[in-house]
Amino acid sequence: MPLPVHDTSPPGRAPRAGLHHLAVETADLDNCVAWYTDFFGGSAAWTLDTFSDLTRERLPGITRLTEVVAAGTRFHVFSRSAAYARPRPDTPQFQHVCLTASTAEELRRWRDRWHELFDSGRYVFARPEPPTDIVVDSDGVSSFYAYDVNGLEYEFTHIPAEAEGR
């Protein structure tokens, strides 16, 4: 169920929007759902294998979609048939998604969790590169980057209260 969004924007301004889910395309749905469930500590809420005409038009070849609910976020993980021609590498895609950590310690735990799951050998990674080091900028904001099993890049960040307004 989507979180309610109350539009309090002044007339003539864009209404507020809330994030409902992140869509993640994968070549191996079971591997990806298992990793997202383990990494983010969530669960698979539901799975579809029948789609509307609009969905089939926008995502040609879609075969299955599973919603993983974790870390206060919905991930719609889906696969397409082998007949689907993927975009060329130079086709614009999202560069990365940034998720926040409540504390600097939680940020370190996210990075440690990535290493723990990678080292388990249970998952196949398209880009088996380790997460970056955690860096801290001049405002005290700390962050690191890591790839999921599909090679999608995530940024994890902690923004201390004193840097919130930047």
C-alpha positions, 0 to 999 in steps of 0.5 A: 500500500503506497504511503499517503502523500499530502500535497501542501505545495502552493498553487502553481508549483509542482505537487509533492511526490513520494517514492513508491518503488524502485524497479530493477531488471535482472537476468536471474530473478531468483538470484536477485530476489534472494540477494535483495532479501538477504542484503536489505533484510526484507521479504518477497511480498508477491509475484506476478507472471500475468501483466496488463497490456500497458505493462507489456508495452512498456516492458516488452518480454516481461516474464515475472515480477516480484516485489521485495519489501525491505529497508522501508522501500519496495523493490520491483524486481523483474525479468524479461524473456531471452527474446528481449533485446536489451538497450545498447550500453550507451543508452541513458539509464539511472546512474545510481540510487542513493539510500540513507543510513540513520547513523554513521554506524549503520552506514558501516553495517551496510558496507559490512553486510555487502562483504558478508553476502559477497563472501558467502558465495551464494550469489552471482555478481555481474560486477564482482567489485567491492564497495568503495571505502566510506568517505566523509566530505567537508560537511561531515556527510559520509557515503560509499558506493556498491553494486548489486548482483545485476551491476546496478550502483547504489550509494549509501549515505549518512547525513548528520543533523548539522548537514541536513540543510545543505 
